[in-house]
Amino acid sequence: MRTFQLATERAEQLGRQILVSITLPIALYDPHLLFTTLQQLDLGDRFFWSRSSDARALVGVGQAALIETTGPERVATAAAIWRELRQHAIIEKHSDMLPAYTSGPVLLGGFTFNTLTAHTDLWKNFPDGLLILPYLLFHSDEDKAGLTINALIGADDDYAQRASTLVETLQRLANALQNQSAPLTTQVTTTEEFTTHNLLPAEQWKNQVARAVEKIRAGAFEKVVLARGVQIEQAEPFDVDGTLQRLSQSYPGAYVFAIQRGARYFMGATPERLVCSEDGQIQTMALAGSAPRGATEKEDQRLGAELLKSEKNQGEHHFVVTTIRDALSALCSHVWVADAPTC
């Protein structure tokens, strides 16, 4: 309660809302179990991010702050808003035994790649730039876990009531987790039947590929990435929770994610990490070239070796590496690139 009182006093002095972020140690939970449990609390939209291979996870619910931006300056504008929000924030960590890097206020969301493309109904409620600070955010690694509570406090807020509501919410969460009977890990299977159809007819798709090839041959592009949408229909409602768990089990090295906006979810799994920043250094990766999975580990190794020897895939990978290196060279004092690609 003292923290919320301090926030109201600071809000009155500065004439603006103050961000309060409190991180507490918490027991380790299966992030998928926690994600399902949070829906029972009816606190708002849910958020999920996890990489099973290193036991890292972020699971959030509710909205303490929202940053929406548009246009070419969407990233810079969001960064400026976030800096201003953190400038006078009260950030507390009530333990040294917390996961590294994720303790404290963490934004979840993303940015569109191309602001010139018209938005369709598929992306309703997803602006060019969308960053959300969850009300509650569970974060964990291999042996530690924390729960971060975020809130914006104004000068006129009843800080005692806000604190009381928070305590009640945390008690509800504790009770819900205690009542869960599911094991820590669950094998998920599915027998759901569904139908699929391409949103772009085959002939139009072939024509797009042909035009792209012509432009490459004409020297307009070096590489083109094409994709077409597929719509899936099934009789039963889409199982978001079960799908996330299946993705985590099937692709433990991938980053599995979900962001809810009302009745809609943006979710998926990707092996790519865009960027990691720590101590003045950044790391990224170039991922290009692909091959089918084998039926056995030995066959996987053979296919991987063939992939590394492929002239076509080597060229594709070299293009991506060069593009990233050139982009970073304008921002970094030194750029180091691995001597050779790996599978």
Backbone torsions as a table, in degrees:
resi	resn	phi	psi	omega
1	MET	NA	-36.1	-179.4
2	ARG	-60.5	-37.3	179.6
3	THR	-64.5	-43.3	179.3
4	PHE	-66.9	-36.0	177.2
5	GLN	-64.2	-43.4	177.3
6	LEU	-60.6	-37.5	179.8
7	ALA	-66.0	-40.4	178.6
8	THR	-65.6	-37.4	178.1
9	GLU	-66.3	-41.6	178.6
10	ARG	-68.3	-37.1	178.3
11	ALA	-63.0	-38.5	178.7
12	GLU	-68.3	-38.7	179.2
13	GLN	-65.9	-40.7	-174.2
14	LEU	-95.2	-12.1	-179.7
15	GLY	68.8	36.4	-178.8
16	ARG	-157.5	162.9	177.2
17	GLN	-72.0	149.0	-178.4
18	ILE	-116.3	133.2	176.6
19	LEU	-81.2	128.3	172.7
20	VAL	-112.8	128.4	179.6
21	SER	-134.9	116.7	-176.7
22	ILE	-121.4	124.7	179.7
23	THR	-112.4	127.7	-178.2
24	LEU	-120.3	148.2	173.4
25	PRO	-69.7	148.0	-179.2
26	ILE	-145.9	158.4	178.5
27	ALA	-67.0	152.8	176.8
28	LEU	-70.8	131.1	175.2
29	TYR	-128.4	154.0	170.8
30	ASP	-62.0	121.3	-177.1
31	PRO	-59.6	-31.5	178.5
32	HIS	-69.4	-39.9	176.1
33	LEU	-63.2	-41.7	179.1
34	LEU	-65.2	-41.0	179.2
35	PHE	-59.6	-43.0	178.3
36	THR	-67.6	-40.3	-179.2
37	THR	-63.6	-37.7	-177.7
38	LEU	-62.3	-27.4	179.2
39	GLN	-65.7	-29.8	-178.9
40	GLN	-69.4	-23.1	-175.8
41	LEU	-80.7	-15.0	178.0
42	ASP	55.1	50.7	-179.6
43	LEU	-102.5	0.9	179.9
44	GLY	123.2	-162.9	-177.4
45	ASP	-63.9	151.4	-179.0
46	ARG	-109.3	158.6	-178.8
47	PHE	-140.5	143.2	-177.2
48	PHE	-143.1	137.8	173.8
49	TRP	-152.5	129.1	-176.2
50	SER	-157.5	150.7	170.2
51	ARG	-132.8	105.1	-170.6
52	SER	-62.7	-35.1	-173.8
53	SER	-62.9	-28.9	176.7
54	ASP	-115.9	14.7	173.0
55	ALA	59.4	26.9	178.0
56	ARG	-94.3	139.6	-178.2
57	ALA	-154.0	148.9	170.8
58	LEU	-132.1	123.6	179.6
59	VAL	-132.1	120.1	-175.2
60	GLY	-130.1	167.4	177.3
61	VAL	-152.9	149.8	177.1
62	GLY	79.1	179.3	-175.7
63	GLN	-139.9	111.4	174.5
64	ALA	-88.4	-33.8	179.3
65	ALA	-151.9	150.1	-178.2
66	LEU	-132.4	130.8	176.1
67	ILE	-120.0	116.4	177.2
68	GLU	-120.6	130.5	-179.2
69	THR	-135.7	161.6	-179.8
70	THR	-137.9	161.6	171.5
71	GLY	81.2	-178.5	-176.5
72	PRO	-59.1	-26.3	-179.0
73	GLU	-94.7	22.3	-174.2
74	ARG	-59.2	-39.6	-178.4
75	VAL	-73.6	-46.7	-179.5
76	ALA	-63.1	-39.7	179.5
77	THR	-65.2	-42.9	178.4
78	ALA	-62.9	-40.5	179.5
79	ALA	-63.0	-39.9	179.8
80	ALA	-65.9	-42.0	178.9
81	ILE	-63.9	-41.2	-179.6
82	TRP	-66.8	-40.3	177.1
83	ARG	-61.6	-41.8	179.9
84	GLU	-66.3	-38.5	-179.2
85	LEU	-67.0	-36.1	-179.0
86	ARG	-82.6	-15.2	-171.9
87	GLN	-56.5	-43.4	-178.0
88	HIS	-114.5	19.3	-176.7
89	ALA	-68.6	152.2	172.8
90	ILE	-104.4	107.9	-174.8
91	ILE	-116.4	119.3	-177.3
92	GLU	-123.2	140.0	174.0
93	LYS	-124.6	115.7	-171.4
94	HIS	-93.9	29.3	175.9
95	SER	-174.3	152.7	171.9
96	ASP	-91.0	-11.4	-178.4
97	MET	-94.8	69.0	-179.0
98	LEU	-128.8	157.3	178.1
99	PRO	-58.7	140.9	178.7
100	ALA	-70.1	147.7	169.8
101	TYR	78.1	-29.7	-172.9
102	THR	-108.8	0.4	178.8
103	SER	-73.1	137.3	-177.5
104	GLY	103.6	-173.3	-177.4
105	PRO	-69.6	126.3	-179.7
106	VAL	-129.0	128.2	177.9
107	LEU	-87.8	142.0	175.2
108	LEU	-121.3	137.8	179.9
109	GLY	157.6	-147.5	-178.9
110	GLY	179.4	-177.1	-177.1
111	PHE	-134.1	144.5	175.4
112	THR	-69.5	147.8	178.5
113	PHE	-72.4	-37.6	-172.7
114	ASN	-132.0	112.9	-179.4
115	THR	-79.1	-9.9	-178.6
116	LEU	-84.1	-18.3	178.6
117	THR	-75.8	131.4	-178.7
118	ALA	-66.2	139.9	178.3
119	HIS	-75.5	139.7	174.7
120	THR	-105.6	172.3	178.7
121	ASP	-61.4	-22.8	179.2
122	LEU	-59.7	-31.6	-177.1
123	TRP	-106.3	28.8	176.6
124	LYS	-61.0	135.8	-178.0
125	ASN	73.6	8.4	175.0
126	PHE	-118.0	92.7	-179.0
127	PRO	-72.9	-179.4	-180.0
128	ASP	-56.2	-42.5	177.3
129	GLY	-126.9	127.8	-178.1
130	LEU	-139.9	115.4	176.4
131	LEU	-130.2	130.7	-175.9
132	ILE	-124.7	132.5	173.5
133	LEU	-97.8	107.9	-176.5
134	PRO	-64.3	152.0	174.8
135	TYR	-67.4	-45.8	174.7
136	LEU	-123.5	134.7	178.7
137	LEU	-136.3	113.9	173.4
138	PHE	-87.6	133.8	178.2
139	HIS	-138.8	140.2	-174.4
140	SER	-148.7	157.9	170.2
141	ASP	-130.5	-153.0	-173.8
142	GLU	-63.8	-36.9	-173.5
143	ASP	-134.8	5.7	-179.1
144	LYS	-138.0	154.6	178.0
145	ALA	-148.0	151.4	178.7
146	GLY	-141.7	160.6	175.1
147	LEU	-125.9	119.8	179.4
148	THR	-103.7	127.9	176.4
149	ILE	-104.6	124.6	-179.8
150	ASN	-117.7	142.1	178.7
151	ALA	-156.6	146.1	171.3
152	LEU	-101.0	124.2	-175.2
153	ILE	-114.8	128.9	177.6
154	GLY	-103.6	168.5	-177.2
155	ALA	-63.9	-30.5	-176.7
156	ASP	-93.0	1.7	-179.4
157	ASP	-70.0	144.2	172.2
158	ASP	-82.5	94.7	-172.6
159	TYR	-63.9	-31.7	179.0
160	ALA	-66.3	-41.0	179.1
161	GLN	-68.2	-40.4	178.3
162	ARG	-61.5	-42.6	179.2
163	ALA	-65.9	-39.9	-179.9
164	SER	-64.8	-41.2	178.6
165	THR	-63.9	-39.0	178.6
166	LEU	-63.4	-46.4	179.5
167	VAL	-59.8	-41.9	178.9
168	GLU	-62.9	-41.7	179.4
169	THR	-63.6	-44.3	179.5
170	LEU	-64.1	-34.2	177.4
171	GLN	-68.3	-40.3	177.0
172	ARG	-62.3	-41.0	178.3
173	LEU	-63.2	-45.4	179.7
174	ALA	-61.1	-42.1	179.8
175	ASN	-65.3	-41.4	-179.3
176	ALA	-64.6	-40.5	179.1
177	LEU	-68.5	-37.2	-179.4
178	GLN	-66.8	-30.7	-177.4
179	ASN	-84.6	-8.1	179.4
180	GLN	-71.0	135.5	179.8
181	SER	-108.5	-0.3	-177.7
182	ALA	-71.2	145.1	176.5
183	PRO	-69.0	168.9	-176.9
184	LEU	-61.1	-39.5	176.2
185	THR	-126.3	140.6	-176.8
186	THR	-130.6	131.2	174.9
187	GLN	-81.3	121.9	-176.4
188	VAL	-105.2	128.7	174.5
189	THR	-123.1	162.6	-179.0
190	THR	-142.1	142.8	174.4
191	THR	-123.2	16.3	-177.2
192	GLU	-64.9	138.0	176.0
193	GLU	-103.4	139.7	179.9
194	PHE	-149.0	163.7	177.6
195	THR	-118.5	149.2	179.5
196	THR	-129.6	151.4	170.2
197	HIS	-152.0	146.6	-178.8
198	ASN	-74.3	135.2	178.4
199	LEU	-73.4	-21.8	177.9
200	LEU	-111.9	123.0	-179.7
201	PRO	-56.7	152.5	-175.5
202	ALA	-57.5	-42.2	-178.0
203	GLU	-64.6	-41.0	177.5
204	GLN	-64.1	-38.0	178.8
205	TRP	-64.3	-45.2	179.0
206	LYS	-61.7	-38.9	179.2
207	ASN	-65.5	-39.6	177.7
208	GLN	-63.1	-43.2	178.6
209	VAL	-62.3	-43.7	-179.3
210	ALA	-62.5	-42.1	179.2
211	ARG	-65.2	-38.4	178.5
212	ALA	-63.8	-42.2	178.7
213	VAL	-62.3	-41.6	178.6
214	GLU	-60.3	-43.4	-178.8
215	LYS	-66.8	-36.6	177.4
216	ILE	-64.8	-45.3	179.1
217	ARG	-64.2	-29.4	179.3
218	ALA	-81.6	-5.3	178.0
219	GLY	89.4	5.7	-179.4
220	ALA	-72.1	-33.2	-179.8
221	PHE	-136.2	158.0	170.5
222	GLU	-101.2	-29.6	-179.6
223	LYS	-149.9	139.9	177.6
224	VAL	-130.6	133.5	176.4
225	VAL	-111.5	115.4	-179.7
226	LEU	-109.4	148.8	177.1
227	ALA	-151.7	150.6	176.3
228	ARG	-131.3	145.2	-175.9
229	GLY	-77.5	149.2	176.0
230	VAL	-126.2	130.7	178.1
231	GLN	-102.2	132.4	-178.8
232	ILE	-115.1	133.5	179.2
233	GLU	-126.6	139.8	177.0
234	GLN	-147.0	158.2	-175.5
235	ALA	-70.0	-38.3	-177.7
236	GLU	-87.2	153.8	175.3
237	PRO	-58.7	146.5	-178.5
238	PHE	-65.2	130.8	-177.2
239	ASP	-91.8	92.0	-178.6
240	VAL	-64.1	-48.3	-176.4
241	ASP	-62.8	-46.0	-180.0
242	GLY	-66.4	-36.4	179.0
243	THR	-65.2	-42.3	177.7
244	LEU	-60.3	-41.5	-178.8
245	GLN	-68.7	-38.0	177.3
246	ARG	-65.3	-39.5	178.0
247	LEU	-62.9	-42.2	180.0
248	SER	-64.7	-39.0	-179.5
249	GLN	-72.8	-37.2	-176.1
250	SER	-80.2	-30.5	-176.6
251	TYR	-131.8	71.1	-174.9
252	PRO	-62.3	-23.1	179.2
253	GLY	-88.7	-0.9	-178.3
254	ALA	-93.4	156.4	172.5
255	TYR	-87.7	114.0	-178.3
256	VAL	-101.1	133.7	-172.1
257	PHE	-145.9	158.4	173.7
258	ALA	-155.8	134.0	175.7
259	ILE	-127.6	121.7	-178.8
260	GLN	-94.4	139.1	172.2
261	ARG	-135.1	90.4	-176.9
262	GLY	68.9	-124.0	-179.3
263	ALA	-84.5	-4.0	-175.9
264	ARG	-106.2	150.5	174.2
265	TYR	-129.2	138.7	165.9
266	PHE	-105.8	118.3	-173.7
267	MET	-146.0	161.8	179.6
268	GLY	172.3	-169.9	178.1
269	ALA	-144.4	131.5	-179.3
270	THR	-138.3	141.0	175.5
271	PRO	-82.1	-7.9	-172.7
272	GLU	-90.6	134.9	169.9
273	ARG	-106.2	121.0	-176.5
274	LEU	-65.2	-53.8	-179.8
275	VAL	-161.4	146.6	173.2
276	CYS	-127.4	127.1	-176.7
277	SER	-117.4	130.0	-179.7
278	GLU	-158.8	128.8	174.0
279	ASP	53.5	42.7	176.6
280	GLY	78.6	5.7	178.0
281	GLN	-121.3	149.0	176.9
282	ILE	-124.7	149.6	177.1
283	GLN	-128.1	141.5	174.6
284	THR	-144.5	-176.8	-177.9
285	MET	-143.8	152.1	173.8
286	ALA	-108.2	122.4	-179.0
287	LEU	-123.6	111.3	-179.9
288	ALA	-150.8	150.7	-176.8
289	GLY	87.8	141.7	-178.3
290	SER	-150.0	160.4	177.7
291	ALA	-151.2	154.3	179.3
292	PRO	-69.5	154.4	174.7
293	ARG	-74.5	148.6	175.6
294	GLY	-88.9	170.1	179.6
295	ALA	-78.4	-21.3	-179.7
296	THR	-133.1	167.2	178.4
297	GLU	-63.8	-37.2	178.7
298	LYS	-63.2	-41.1	178.7
299	GLU	-68.5	-35.7	174.5
300	ASP	-58.1	-44.9	-179.6
301	GLN	-63.5	-40.4	178.7
302	ARG	-64.7	-44.9	179.5
303	LEU	-64.6	-36.9	178.1
304	GLY	-65.3	-41.0	178.4
305	ALA	-64.1	-40.2	177.7
306	GLU	-65.6	-36.3	178.8
307	LEU	-62.4	-42.4	-179.3
308	LEU	-67.2	-24.7	-179.7
309	LYS	-91.9	-7.5	-176.0
310	SER	-69.9	122.8	179.8
311	GLU	-64.0	-40.3	179.7
312	LYS	-62.3	-48.2	-178.3
313	ASN	-71.9	-33.0	175.4
314	GLN	-62.5	-42.1	178.6
315	GLY	-65.2	-41.0	178.8
316	GLU	-63.9	-42.6	180.0
317	HIS	-66.0	-41.3	-179.4
318	HIS	-61.6	-38.4	179.0
319	PHE	-62.6	-44.1	-179.3
320	VAL	-65.9	-43.2	178.9
321	VAL	-60.3	-45.0	-179.1
322	THR	-63.2	-42.4	179.8
323	THR	-61.6	-45.3	179.9
324	ILE	-66.9	-43.4	-179.6
325	ARG	-60.7	-44.1	-179.5
326	ASP	-64.8	-38.2	179.6
327	ALA	-66.7	-40.6	-178.3
328	LEU	-76.1	-27.3	-178.5
329	SER	-61.3	-28.7	179.3
330	ALA	-78.0	-11.4	-175.5
331	LEU	-117.2	-19.5	-172.6
332	CYS	-118.3	151.9	178.6
333	SER	-75.7	-27.1	178.6
334	HIS	-149.3	136.5	178.3
335	VAL	-122.1	121.6	179.2
336	TRP	-108.2	132.7	-179.7
337	VAL	-121.3	134.8	179.0
338	ALA	-58.4	150.5	-175.6
339	ASP	-67.1	-33.1	-176.0
340	ALA	-151.3	152.3	178.0
341	PRO	-72.2	159.8	176.5
342	THR	-132.1	163.7	177.0
343	CYS	-93.8	NA	NA
